[in-house]
Amino acid sequence: MNSVIYAVILDSNMLKCIDTSNGNVLGSVNYQDKVTTNPMVVGDRCTVIFNNAKGVIYKLPNFNISTTFNA
């Protein structure tokens, strides 16, 4: 089984999901608020906190919203 290790980067007003084995962009999402933390990736989930104290957990690589919470 070939599992992908994801990384998420900030690029202007976009979050981009990168396959670390080859550098390909697998998915991306635009955001409006300021990101106040670096994206935290664990497995196929990415957590981001925005300046409006809203946290979002995305399912990678397509950035489907898994959970939102107040930070």
Secondary structure by P-SEA (a helix, b strand, c coil): cbbbbbbbbbcccbbbbbccccccccccccccccccccccccccbbbbbccccbbbbbccccccccccccc
